[in-house]
Amino acid sequence: MFALDTTNTIESDFQITIAPNGKAESTQATTEVAQTDVGGTATAPGGGMGFWVMIAILFGFMYLFVIRPEKKRQKERVQFQSDLSKGDDVVTAGGLHGVIASLDEHTITLKVSDSTRMKFDRVAVSRRASTQAPEQGK
């Protein structure tokens, strides 16, 4: 919002015109310029409450479409990793398929073949082997 106090004005009487013969001639005109008082209420356009409303809308958008869905995915991931048990067919983040032979609080041991066992961090398990891999970008 822009407020303008028009009680004080400055007048100027001056105008220059150029004649067709190329010579400048002086004529008179009146121009009025409005001035605000020193303590006036003039504010810059775009400032004030509108700025804070846009910031609040932006934060709301970020919360609804970025923060909340990510928290939901993180909660599902923690729940999935806590539900892992011996004998589950799983796939690691690197794509290795195996059966959980043993697990503790931070690690799991996968049985990849009859004679091969591999130890991984528990967070390396990305999904159960019976489920389809999620599409990229979702």
Sequence and secondary structure as in RCSB ss.txt:
>XXXX:A:sequence
MFALDTTNTIESDFQITIAPNGKAESTQATTEVAQTDVGGTATAPGGGMGFWVMIAILFGFMYLFVIRPEKKRQK
ERVQFQSDLSKGDDVVTAGGLHGVIASLDEHTITLKVSDSTRMKFDRVAVSRRASTQAPEQGK
>XXXX:A:secstr
      SEEEEEEEEEEE TTS EEEEEEEEEEEE  TT     TT THHHHHHHHHHHHHHIIIIIHHHHHHHH
HHHHHHHT  TT EEEETT  EEEEEEE SSEEEEE SSS EEEEEGGGEEEETTS    TT 
